[in-house]
Amino acid sequence: MTPRTHTVANQSPPLEGHDLFATDAALREGVARYARPGAGDRLAGELSEWGREAGSAGTQELARQANAAPPVLRTHDRWGNRIDEVEFHPAWHTLLGRAVEWGLTGGRGEPDGLLRRAAGFHLWYQVDAGPGCPVSMTHAAVPLLRAEPSLAEVWQPLLTSRSYDPRPLAAPEKSGALAGMAMTEKQGGSDLAAGTTRARPADGAAAGMYALTGHKWFCSAPMSDAFLVLARAEGGPTCFLLPRTLPDGSRNVFRLQRLKDKLGNRANASAEVEFEETLAWRVGEEGRGIATILEMVAATRVDCVTGSAALMRRAVALAVHHTTHRAAFGGPLVDKPLMRAVLADLAVESEAATALALRLAAACDGAEAGRSHDRYLLRLAVPAAKFWVSGRCTALVAEAMECLGGNGYVEESGMPRLLREAPLNSLWEGPGNLQALDVLRALRTEPNVLHAFLTEVGRAAGADHRLDAAITAVLTELSDLENMEARARRLAELIALVLQGALLVQHAPPAVADAFCATRLGRDGGAAFGTLPAGLDPAAIVERAAPLPAG
């Protein structure tokens, strides 16, 4: 009799078919904390519906398909006509379309709108990060257009629409629209002032219309309907809205030279694009383009924090799920003291990231409502959070992959896609050094931001001596003005950690807050994940982070 060699045993089942919102305690509790009185249950019900869709096997399969069949550039049609189109797998259109239909491109001006949007973004980003790029840029483009009422009248209803309409048509014929961005150039990178794309008033056109000529090194989401572009006009760098299709239905000159072959985010497209007398409308004043575009960048940086927190949550959920169902050395892996320490440390990092992301979202709602504290807090907290949370994401995902062992290195586990995605938010909208320098800039140019920060973290003062000491350390850093730029990363890290610590001390279970303060603020632990000091409660932390109920 031939022996059976393919009996499958001791493998964890797929993590699918569950509600990503209801099973995420940090996300669920954060939404309840910041929702308006009386609105929490309604919001939780809506997000739970969204969480069930995000966690379903069918949605996870769409993400796999979209990444297995990356976008393809079609520069010409069969007859040789230039068309400059990007062809996507149907799964991509379904994922992006659902994000639009759930309102992830809108939220402004609605009660709890930006909190709802951030929570939804957190859920859908766990499915796949690719749609997050066009969703984020479309959302962030809306406030910029307020500077030009004639543009806002046409484009704002389309950019906030819940109708996904991928057809390449003129704006009046669309039921909804997406926005992309084309800022950086070969010679400049993050130095936007080094751009050489030229803009001149278009011949015979209405006031505010320009003709642009130049090359953009990164054009995000090149299938979008309109793009925010920086170009150098007579008055200096200026922001423009550049439509793919002109009002008369003709194609604007938008030559896609190639698609970038990226490490991750492969279901989404990024391109190099060439402009030649390409028509665009000015947004804001000539020469104020960088300041104008930074308004958009601030919103997309919040999404970088939220997206990184989402990737962390998914990685931790996969790690806890696998080790719960995997036996080794006489029992479940999750019960082994060293594995439990690693999982608990990862869970603390993930919860701190989610808590900070949701606080930023609530502050965005507050700033929209005119609350000055939230506005000043965001000016400092956003670059600090973007620096720290997006920077921590890659290390966390790599460690979570180790919890799965060799299984985690295989595509079917989902971990390799998370690991490829993890560095993106550190790079997008400015790498770490730019964020740290922006923290310094905020402190130097906005006198009220430090007061807002101290007021925010002061709400937790006296609750934990390690947090109190860390708040004092921030002030000590600021009192030493010598060589401040070289210490900008240290300061940004400390500000982010203090914000996270204050949130966890106030709102997280004692086991989570104690572990965070001991290891991140008290430094009572090693540099590697899992080097926890004695006296903590890792079992309680891991149980809280489990994506499914025990048993």
SVG drawing of the C-alpha trace seen along z (x, -y; Angstrom):
<svg xmlns="http://www.w3.org/2000/svg" viewBox="-28 -87 53 89">
<polyline fill="none" stroke="black" stroke-width="0.4" points="0.0,0.0 1.4,-3.4 1.9,-5.6 0.0,-8.8 2.4,-11.7 0.1,-14.7 -2.1,-14.7 -2.3,-18.3 -1.9,-18.9 -0.8,-21.7 -1.4,-24.5 -3.3,-27.6 -6.6,-28.2 -7.0,-31.3 -7.7,-34.5 -10.8,-35.5 -14.6,-35.6 -14.5,-37.9 -15.3,-41.5 -12.1,-43.6 -13.8,-46.3 -15.5,-44.4 -12.4,-42.3 -10.1,-45.3 -10.4,-46.5 -8.2,-49.6 -10.0,-50.7 -13.5,-50.0 -12.8,-51.8 -11.1,-54.7 -14.1,-55.4 -16.4,-55.2 -14.2,-57.6 -14.2,-60.4 -17.7,-60.0 -20.2,-62.6 -22.5,-61.8 -25.3,-59.5 -23.6,-58.8 -21.2,-56.0 -23.6,-53.1 -24.7,-54.2 -21.1,-54.7 -20.0,-51.4 -22.7,-49.6 -21.8,-51.1 -18.1,-50.4 -18.9,-46.8 -20.6,-46.3 -17.6,-47.7 -15.3,-45.5 -17.2,-42.3 -16.8,-43.1 -13.1,-43.9 -12.5,-40.7 -14.4,-38.4 -12.7,-35.7 -14.1,-37.3 -12.5,-40.7 -9.2,-39.1 -9.2,-37.2 -9.8,-40.5 -6.7,-41.9 -4.7,-38.9 -5.9,-39.1 -5.2,-42.8 -1.6,-42.3 -1.0,-39.2 -2.0,-41.2 -0.3,-44.7 -1.4,-47.6 -0.2,-47.7 0.6,-50.9 -1.0,-51.4 0.6,-54.3 -1.0,-53.8 -4.1,-52.1 -4.0,-49.5 -3.9,-52.2 -1.0,-54.1 -2.9,-56.9 -1.5,-58.1 -3.9,-57.1 -1.8,-57.1 -4.0,-54.8 -3.3,-52.4 -5.1,-49.1 -6.1,-47.5 -7.4,-44.1 -11.1,-44.1 -10.4,-43.3 -8.6,-46.7 -11.7,-48.5 -13.8,-46.6 -11.6,-47.5 -11.2,-51.1 -14.9,-51.4 -16.0,-50.1 -13.7,-52.6 -15.3,-55.4 -18.8,-54.1 -18.0,-53.9 -17.1,-57.6 -13.4,-57.3 -12.7,-60.2 -15.0,-62.5 -15.9,-63.1 -15.2,-66.9 -18.0,-69.0 -19.9,-65.9 -20.4,-65.3 -17.7,-62.8 -16.9,-62.6 -13.2,-62.5 -13.2,-60.0 -15.5,-57.8 -13.3,-58.1 -10.1,-57.3 -11.6,-54.2 -12.9,-53.1 -9.5,-53.8 -7.8,-51.8 -10.1,-48.8 -9.8,-48.9 -6.0,-49.5 -5.7,-46.1 -7.3,-44.5 -4.8,-46.2 -2.8,-49.5 -3.1,-50.1 -6.4,-51.9 -5.3,-54.0 -3.2,-56.2 -5.9,-57.6 -8.4,-57.7 -6.1,-59.7 -5.1,-62.2 -8.7,-62.7 -9.7,-63.4 -6.8,-65.8 -7.4,-67.7 -10.8,-69.1 -9.7,-71.8 -7.2,-73.2 -9.9,-73.9 -11.6,-76.2 -9.1,-78.8 -10.6,-78.9 -14.4,-78.9 -14.9,-78.4 -12.9,-75.1 -14.5,-74.0 -17.9,-74.4 -17.1,-71.9 -14.7,-69.5 -15.7,-69.3 -19.0,-67.5 -17.2,-65.0 -14.3,-64.4 -16.6,-63.9 -19.1,-61.7 -19.7,-58.2 -20.0,-57.1 -16.9,-55.4 -16.7,-56.4 -13.4,-55.3 -14.4,-56.5 -12.0,-59.1 -14.6,-61.8 -14.8,-65.6 -15.9,-66.6 -19.5,-67.6 -20.1,-64.1 -18.7,-62.3 -20.7,-61.0 -17.6,-61.0 -13.9,-61.8 -10.5,-61.0 -7.5,-63.2 -3.8,-62.4 -0.6,-64.4 2.5,-65.2 5.1,-67.1 8.5,-65.7 11.1,-65.8 14.3,-63.9 16.6,-66.6 14.8,-67.6 13.0,-64.8 11.6,-66.2 13.1,-69.6 10.0,-71.0 11.5,-74.4 14.0,-72.8 11.3,-71.9 11.8,-73.0 8.4,-72.4 7.4,-75.7 3.9,-77.4 2.8,-80.3 -0.6,-81.8 -2.3,-79.9 -2.8,-81.7 -6.4,-83.0 -7.6,-81.1 -9.6,-82.3 -7.9,-83.9 -6.3,-81.4 -5.5,-78.8 -1.9,-78.0 0.1,-75.8 2.6,-73.5 5.8,-72.0 8.0,-69.6 8.6,-66.1 7.4,-64.7 9.4,-61.9 6.5,-60.6 2.9,-60.9 0.7,-59.1 -2.4,-57.3 -2.1,-58.3 -5.5,-57.0 -7.1,-59.8 -9.3,-62.5 -7.4,-65.5 -4.0,-66.2 -2.5,-68.7 0.8,-69.8 3.6,-72.2 5.1,-74.3 7.2,-77.4 5.2,-80.4 6.5,-84.0 5.8,-84.6 7.5,-81.4 6.4,-77.8 2.6,-77.7 0.0,-75.0 -2.3,-73.9 -5.2,-71.6 -4.6,-69.6 -7.5,-67.6 -6.9,-64.4 -9.8,-65.3 -10.5,-68.9 -14.0,-70.5 -14.6,-70.0 -14.0,-66.2 -10.6,-66.2 -7.6,-64.6 -5.2,-66.9 -1.5,-66.3 -0.6,-63.8 2.1,-61.5 2.8,-58.5 6.4,-57.6 6.6,-54.5 5.1,-53.0 7.4,-52.6 8.5,-49.1 7.9,-49.4 8.9,-47.3 5.3,-47.2 1.9,-48.9 1.9,-46.9 -1.8,-46.9 -1.6,-50.7 0.2,-52.6 2.8,-55.3 4.2,-56.9 6.6,-59.3 4.7,-61.8 5.6,-64.4 3.7,-67.7 4.0,-69.7 1.8,-72.8 -0.6,-70.9 -3.5,-72.9 -4.1,-73.5 -5.9,-75.9 -4.0,-77.9 -4.9,-77.1 -4.0,-79.9 -1.6,-82.7 1.4,-82.6 4.5,-81.9 2.6,-80.4 2.4,-76.9 4.5,-75.1 2.6,-76.6 -0.7,-75.7 0.3,-72.1 1.5,-71.6 -2.1,-72.0 -2.8,-68.8 0.3,-67.1 -0.8,-67.6 -4.0,-65.6 -2.2,-62.8 0.4,-62.6 -2.5,-61.8 -3.4,-58.9 0.2,-57.8 -0.1,-57.4 -3.5,-55.7 -2.3,-53.4 0.8,-52.3 -1.3,-51.6 -3.5,-49.5 -0.6,-47.4 0.7,-47.0 -2.7,-45.8 -3.0,-43.2 0.5,-41.9 -0.2,-41.5 -3.5,-39.8 -1.9,-37.3 0.9,-36.6 -1.4,-36.1 -3.8,-34.0 -1.0,-31.7 0.6,-31.2 -2.8,-30.4 -3.4,-27.6 0.2,-26.3 1.6,-23.8 5.3,-23.4 7.5,-22.0 4.5,-20.5 1.8,-23.2 0.4,-26.2 3.1,-28.6 1.1,-31.5 1.6,-30.1 5.3,-29.9 6.7,-32.7 9.2,-34.1 6.7,-34.0 4.1,-35.7 6.6,-38.4 7.2,-39.1 3.5,-39.2 2.7,-41.4 5.4,-43.9 4.1,-44.0 0.6,-44.4 1.6,-47.4 3.3,-49.1 0.2,-48.4 -2.3,-49.8 -0.2,-52.9 -0.2,-53.6 -3.9,-53.1 -4.6,-55.4 -2.5,-58.2 -4.0,-57.8 -7.5,-58.1 -6.6,-61.1 -5.3,-62.8 -8.6,-62.0 -10.6,-63.5 -8.4,-66.6 -9.1,-66.9 -12.8,-67.0 -12.1,-69.5 -10.0,-71.7 -12.8,-71.6 -15.2,-72.8 -12.9,-75.7 -11.3,-74.4 -7.9,-76.2 -6.4,-73.6 -6.9,-70.8 -5.5,-73.0 -2.3,-73.8 -1.9,-70.2 -2.1,-68.8 0.6,-71.2 3.1,-69.6 1.6,-66.1 1.2,-65.2 4.9,-65.3 6.0,-63.8 3.5,-60.9 4.3,-60.4 8.0,-60.2 7.6,-57.8 4.6,-55.5 5.5,-55.0 9.1,-54.5 8.2,-51.7 6.0,-49.9 8.6,-47.9 10.4,-46.6 7.1,-45.5 5.9,-43.7 9.3,-41.9 9.1,-40.7 5.5,-39.6 6.6,-37.6 9.1,-35.7 6.3,-34.6 5.0,-32.6 8.4,-31.2 8.9,-29.9 5.1,-30.0 5.3,-33.8 7.9,-34.0 5.4,-32.5 3.0,-34.7 -0.1,-32.8 0.4,-33.9 -0.2,-37.6 2.9,-38.7 5.2,-39.3 2.7,-41.8 2.5,-43.6 6.3,-43.8 6.6,-45.2 4.0,-47.8 5.5,-48.8 8.2,-51.2 6.0,-53.2 4.4,-55.5 7.8,-56.5 8.8,-57.7 5.5,-59.1 4.9,-62.8 8.5,-63.2 10.9,-60.8 11.8,-60.8 14.3,-63.7 11.8,-66.0 9.2,-65.1 11.7,-65.8 12.7,-69.1 9.0,-70.0 8.6,-69.4 11.3,-72.0 9.7,-74.4 6.4,-74.1 7.9,-74.9 9.8,-77.9 7.1,-79.4 3.9,-78.6 4.1,-79.9 0.9,-78.1 1.9,-74.5 4.0,-73.8 1.2,-75.0 -1.3,-72.8 1.1,-69.8 1.6,-70.4 -2.1,-70.9 -2.8,-67.6 -0.3,-65.5 -1.0,-67.4 -4.4,-65.6 -2.4,-62.5 0.0,-64.2 0.5,-62.5 -0.9,-59.2 2.5,-57.6 5.9,-58.8 7.6,-57.6 5.3,-59.7 5.9,-62.7 9.6,-62.3 9.3,-62.0 7.3,-65.3 10.1,-66.9 12.6,-65.5 10.8,-67.2 11.2,-70.5 14.8,-69.8 15.4,-69.1 13.8,-72.3 15.8,-74.3 19.1,-73.4 19.1,-75.3 22.6,-74.2 22.8,-72.0 19.0,-71.5 18.8,-70.4 21.0,-67.4 18.8,-66.4 15.5,-66.8 14.9,-63.1 15.4,-62.6 12.9,-65.4 10.3,-64.1 10.5,-60.6 10.1,-61.9 7.1,-64.0 5.4,-61.1 6.1,-58.7 4.8,-61.2 1.6,-61.6 1.1,-57.9 1.9,-57.4 -0.5,-60.1 -3.3,-58.4 -2.6,-54.9 -2.4,-56.0 -5.8,-57.7 -7.6,-55.2 -5.9,-51.8 -6.2,-48.9 -3.5,-49.1 -1.5,-46.1 -1.1,-47.9 -0.3,-51.4 2.1,-49.9 4.0,-48.0 4.2,-51.0 5.5,-53.3 8.0,-50.8 9.5,-50.0 9.0,-53.1 9.3,-55.9 11.1,-54.3 13.4,-52.4 13.1,-49.3 13.6,-46.9 15.9,-46.1 15.9,-47.4 14.5,-44.2 10.8,-43.4 10.1,-40.9 12.6,-42.2 10.0,-43.0 10.9,-43.6 9.5,-41.5 6.2,-42.5 4.1,-43.1 1.1,-41.1 1.8,-39.9 -0.9,-37.3 -3.6,-40.0 -2.1,-42.2 -2.0,-39.3 -5.5,-38.3 -6.7,-41.8 -4.9,-41.8 -6.4,-38.5 -8.4,-38.9 -10.8,-36.1 -12.2,-35.1 -10.2,-32.4 -11.4,-28.9"/>
</svg>
